[in-house]
Amino acid sequence: MVLNYGLKNILNKMTKNLILLILLFSRLNLLSAQNQSINLMAQPNLIIILVDDLGYEDVGFNGCKDIPTPNIDKIASQGVKFTNAYVSYAVCGPSRAGLITGRYQDRFGFGRNPLFAPNDPEMGLPLSEETLAEALKKANYKSVAIGKWHLGVHETLRPLKRGFDDFYGFLSGGHQYFPKNWTLKDEHEVKVQFDTYNTKLLRDNTRVEETEYLTDALSREAVYYIDKYKNQSFFMYLAYNAPHGPLQATQKYLNRFDTIKDQKRKTYAAMVSAVDDGVGKVLHKLEQLGLSENTIICFLSDNGGPEKKNASNNGILKGGKSDVFEGGIRVPFAIKWPAKIAAGSVYDKPIISLDIFATAIAQTSFPVETKKPLDGVNIIPFLIGEKKSIPHEYLFWRKFDVNDYTSRNAKGEKIVHRKNIDMLFDLEKDIQETTTLIEQSPQSFQNLKNSYKDWENQMLKPIFLGLGEDLEYSKLHPNRFDRDNNSKQK
């Protein structure tokens, strides 16, 4: 009896202690979960608004007079405007590959505009590369891609396979703007490269029947997905097709520009205005949901404006899209993040689109280790004065197929090698690139040349045929668009 009573006592105490331990661990787990939730809420959302073929001087914050862009301008006025901002390539595809990986695209052979090749798993962003969406997934972000993809059409290269949770848009390098022209049900109805402009849009991997003007549809979807993910950290890659050709706008937007007599410029202005309206809807939704303070918004163009093709205006910059002169690579660029960046800031040191990746992952609540070293840097410490040095000593660009290249340093000295002619410019005094200074500054020229060669030695040749080799590619791959040939063609 006494023994049984003693055992009962011991068992009762053990049970009580076990219950206390369970309650303690439960409490600790709850606190851990709460802390993790607080940490995740503290990390900022990220929205990249990437427009296509926008002229350097076609936004208000860069001095545009004939196209009002009040909503785009808010990003600059409520954040920071960059005066020496660049993309990593002067045409669409490679520029986007650099932005989405934070690495010079030539490091992995993306030195050409990819072709529309739904059966080729190597025509696009290599699977060896990590996208920003994949990196942010490690910090529990939800990622949405909206609009133009242009990083591969094969099923293994599409957004949902590259870290994105949602996609609404098109896979090719351009698109018609009016739904009545979207007559092709899928990629296998394409017969030649530019048929791709007529494909129906995709929601994730399913073709949809859209009824709105393309730019308006993309803006609508951006607002929808912000609302969908309002209670968690999200990354939105909002890649408008506008104002890339074909030049098409609704009467609603055309009516705003009756004072512009040149019809091409008028339509271009209407297209830019449609984007500005969309940016306004995005900003309004963030305000409405109380997300503005802790959302990083980046606005930029994928390259300079092709002035003759779409009536864009690069201002005093020389050249345009596809050029290694400033008009091809220097772009309108602004970032807004009220929680960290003072409104009305201006930053004059050179930065590049590759910096967006590094900047984004540096703000997460938990450390994100990237798959490969980045070429971009976290620019926030430079913007808020924590770092007084410069983000980049040198920046580089290469057009492999024509052996054009350029490099600039932080002081504004820039070499240009174009059509086998070498030039040296001082951008601080001669942003129009009118007077070459090789004879006056031979050492500066040689230093830039040497730095470029060191960089080039780390780069790869293009790993796929590009837009300029369309006919050659089709001859090598006669079943290029066939539905039953969805594997790499030898």
N, C-alpha and C positions, 0 to 999 in steps of 0.2 A: 504493500500500500504506500509506504513512505517512498519507496523507489519509484513507483508509478507517478506519485505526486511530483517528485523531483524532476522526472523526465518531462512531465507536462509543463512545469515551470520553464525548463530549458527550451523546450519546443516553442512555448509561447513567446519567450524573449527573442528566439531566433526568427520567429515569424514576424514579430514587430519590427525587428532590425531590418529584415528583408523588405518589408513594406516601406520602411523609411528610406532604404537604399533605392527602391524602385521610384518612390516619389521624388527623391533627390535627382536621380538620373533623368526622370521625365521633365523636371523643372529645368535642369541644365540643357536638355535637348530643346525645350521650348525657348529658352533664352538664346540658344545658339541659332535656332531658326529665325527668331525675331531679329537678332543682330544681323543675320545674313540678309533678311528681308530689308532691314534698314539700309545696309550697305548697298544692296542692289538698287534701292530707290535713290540712293545718293549718287550713283553713277549716271552720267548724262545720257540722254537720248542723242542720236546723231542723225541728221538729215543732210544728204549731199544732193544739191540741186544742180545738175549738170545740163547745160544747154548745148546746142549743136550748131557750130559755124557762126557764132555771134561775133559781130565786129567789136573791136576794143572800145570804140567810142559810141557804142549803141546802148548804153545804160546811163541813166542820169548821174550816177556817182562818178562816172568818167567823163562827164561833160556833154552828153547827148542833148540836143536842143529840139529835135523834131519828133522824138518818140518818148513820151512820158513813161517812166518805169517807177512809179511811187512805191510799189511793194518791194521790188528788188532793192531799191535804194534804202529801204528800212533796214535791210540786213547790214548794209554798210554804215548807216547813220547810228544804228543801235549796237554796232559792234566795231569791227576794224576793216578798213579799206587797205588793200595792198597795192603799192605802186610799182613793184618789181616782182610780179607774180607770173609764173610760167607753168605750162604743161610739159610733159616729157616727150611729146612728139607733135608734129604739125598736121597730122590727120587723125581721123576718128578712132579706128580700131586700136592701134598701138598706144595712143594716148590713154584710152580707157583701160587697157591692160596694165599700164603703169600705175594709174590711179588705184585700181582695185587690188593691186598686190603690194603697193608701196615700194616697188623695185623698178629700176630701169628695165623696160620691156626687152631691150636687146640682151639682157642677161639670160633670158630664156628663149631667145630666137623669135620674138614677136615683132619683127621689124617690117612687117607689111600689113596692109589692110586685108583681113581674111575674106575669102570667097564664101559664098553660100554653098555649102557642100554637106548636106544632111547625112551622108553615109561615111564621112571621114572623121574619125575621132582625134585626128591630129591637126585639123583645120580650126585652130582656135587656141584658147588659153590652156597650156599644158597642165595635166593633172598633177604634175610635180609641184606646181605653184599653189600657194595658199591665198585665198581671197580674204578681204576684210571681213566678210560675213562669216567665214569659217573661223577666223581668229576671234571675233567677238562672241561666237557661240560658246567659247571657253569661259566667258564671263556671263553666260546665261542671257544673252541678247536674242531677241527675235529679229529676223532680218527680212526685209521686203525689197524686191527689185521691181521698179515700175518704168515702162517705156522701152527705150532702145537697149539691146543687149550687145550684139556685135562681138561676142567673145567665143562664138562657136555654136553651130546648129545641131551637131550630132547629139544624140540623147544623153551622152555622158558629159557633155560640156554645158548643158543648160543650167539656168539659175538654181533650180531645186537640187541639182547635183553639186553645186559649188557653194553650199552653205546657206542659201536663202530658203526661208520657210514659205514665202509666197512670191508669185510673179504675175504681173499683168503687163502685157506689152507685146513686142515682136522681137525676133531673133536676128534680123538682118541689119544692114548698115543704113537703111533708109526706109521710108514708107509713105504711101499716099495718105492724105489727111482726111478724106471724106469716105465714110463707110460704104457708099455706093460703089466705090472702086475696089473694095476688098472682095474680089470674086473667087479667089483661090481658097479652097477649103483647108488645105494644109501644104506643108513644104514639098510634098511629093508631086503636087500638081504644077510646080515650077518647072519651066522648060529652059529658060535662060536666066542669067544672073539677075537682071533687073525686074523679072517677074515677081521677085520677092517683095517688092513694094506693094503688091496687090493681095498678099495673104491676109486671112482673117487673124485677128488678135488671139493671143493665148491668155487664159487664166490658169496659172500653173502649167499643166500639160494638156489642157483641153481647149480646143478652138471655141470661140464665143461669137455671138451675133451682137455686135456693138452698133449703136445708133448715133452716137455723138461725134462731133468733130474731134479728131485725135487728141489735140492738146487739152481740150476740155475733159475728155474721158480720162486722161492720165491724171489731171488735177482732181477729178472726182474720186478716183481710186486712192490717191494719196490721202485725202481727207478720211476716206473709209478705213484705211489701214491704221492711221493715227488713232482713230477711235477704237479700233479693234485691239490695239496693243497699249492702250493708255495706262494700264495698270502694271506694266512691266517695262524693262529697258528694251528699247528697240532701235534698230538701224534701218533707215530708209534711203535707198539709192533711187532717186527720182530723176531719171534720165530722159528729159524731153527731146523729141526729134527736132522741134522747131529751134531756130529758123532755117534748118537744112532744107534744101529743095526736095520735092517740087514746091514752088511758091504757091501756096493755097491758103485762103482764109475765108471765114464766113463773113457775110454782110455786116453782122453785128460789129465785128472788129474793123472791117474796111471803112465803115461809116465814121470812125473816129479820126480818119486821116484824109478828109476831103481837101485839105490845104496842100497835101503832097501831090504834085502833078505827075511825077515820074511813076508809072504804074508798077514797075518792079519794086521800087522803094516803098511805095504805098502798101503793097501786099506784104512785103518783108516787115514793115512797121506793124501791120495788123497782126502778124504772126508773133512778133515779140510782145505785143500788147496782150495777146492771149496767154502767153507764158506769165506775164506780170499779174494778170488776174488770178491765175492758178497759184502763184506764190502768195498772193493776198489771202486766198482761201486756206492755204496751209498755215500761214501765220495766225489767221483768225481762229482756226481750230485749236491750235496750240494755246492761244490765249484763253479760249473758252474752257479748255480742260485744265487750265492752270499748269501747263507744261512748258511755257515759254522760258522761264527763268533758267531751267536746267536742261535745255535742249541746244546742242551745238548745231548751227545751220551753216553749211558751206555753200556758197554760190560761185560758179565758174563756168567758163565755156571749155569745150574739149580741144579747141584750137582756135586760131585766128579766123577772121571772116574772109571768105572767098569773094572779094568785092564785086568782081565782074559777073559772077554767077548768081549771087542772091541780093546784090545791091547793099550789102553790109558796108560798114564804114570803120576802118581801123585808125582813123584820125591821121596823125602825122607819122605813124609807124610805117616802115618800109615793108612792102610785100604783104602776103596774106596766107591763107591756108596752103599747106604743103611747102611753104618757104622756111628756110633756116634764118631768114631775117626776122626782126622783132615782130612784124605783123603776122607771122605764122605761129609763134610760140608764146608770146606775151599775151595774157588774157585778162578780162575783167575778173576780179577775185575778191570776195568779201566773206568774213566769218562773223557770226553773231553768237555769243554765249553770255547772256547777262550775268550769270552767276560768277563769271571770272573775268570777262573782258569789258573794259570801260567803253561806254558808248562814245562814238565820234573819234575813235582811235584811227591813226594812220601809221602804217608800217612800211618803211622804205627799203629795208634790206631784202635781197633776193630770196624768194621761197619758191617751192614747186609743188605741183599737185601730189607728188609722192609723199609729201609731209602729212597729208590728211590721215593716212593709215596709221603712221607712227603716233600722231597726235591723239587719235581716237583710242588706241589701245592703252595709251599712257593714263587715260582718265578712268579706267575701269576700277571697280572696288577690289578686285582680285587680280594679281599679276597674270598677264597673258604672255606666254612665251611663243614667239613666232617660229614657224617651220624653218625659215631661212632668214639670213640677215637682211635688214631693210636699208634702202638708200635714203628714204625720207627720215626726218627727225621730228620729234615733238616740239612744236613751235610755241606752245602756250607759255613756257617760262620766258621766252624772248618777248612775247607780246605784253606780259604783265610786269616786265622789268626785273625778273629774278635772274635772268642771264643777260649780261651786257655784251657778250660776244656776238658772232654772226652764225646763223644756222648752217650756211654753206659757203665754203671758200671757193668752190668751183661748181658749175653746172654744165651738163653736156647734152648734145643732141646729135643724132646720126641718121642720115638717109642712105642706107646701105647700097641700094641699087644704082644710085647715080653718084655715089662717093661724095655727097655733100655733107658737111658737118660744121658744127659750131660749138664754141665753149666760151663762157664768160666767168669772170671772177667777181668777188664781192665789191671790188672797187669800180666796177663798170667797164673794165677792159674786156673786149670781146673779139675773138677771131672768127672769121667766116671763111670756109673753103667751099666755093661754089663754082661749078663748071670749070674746075681745075685752076681757079684763080684764088689766091690767098688775100685776105683783107684783115685789117685790124681797126677797130673802132673804140672810141671812148664814149660810152652811152651816157655818162654824166654830162657831157658837153655836146654830144651829137647823137641824140636818140634816133634821129632820122637815118643814121648810118650813111652819111654822104661822103665823108672824107676818110680814106684809109691812112693809117699812121705807122705803117711798118717801118719806113725809113727813119722816122723820128724816134720810134720806140722799139728797136730790134730785140732788146732783151725781154720786154713784156710779151712780144709776139712769140718768142722762143719758149718762154715759160708756159704760156697757154698751150702752145703746140705740144710741148712735152707732157703736160698734164692730160691733154686729150689722148695722146698715144698710150699713156699708161692706162687710162680708162678703157680705151678701145680694145686693148689686149685682154681685158676681162670679159668682153662681150662675145656673143655667138652670132654666126651668120643666120639669116632667116631660116626657120625650119619648115616653112610651107610656102607654096606659090601664092601670090597675092592678087589683088584686083587687076593689076597690070598684066597678069599672066592668065587671064580668064580663058582665052581661047586655047592656050597651051594645056591648061588643066583639063578642060573638057575633052580634048583629044586623048589625053592620057587616061581619062576616066569617062568613057562614053556612057556608062550607066550612073552617072553622077547623081541624078535625082530619083532614080528608081526606088520604088517602095520596098521591094524585096531584096535590096542590096545593102542593108544597113550594117555594114562592117567596113573596116578599112580596105580601101581599094588599092591593090598593088600596082 
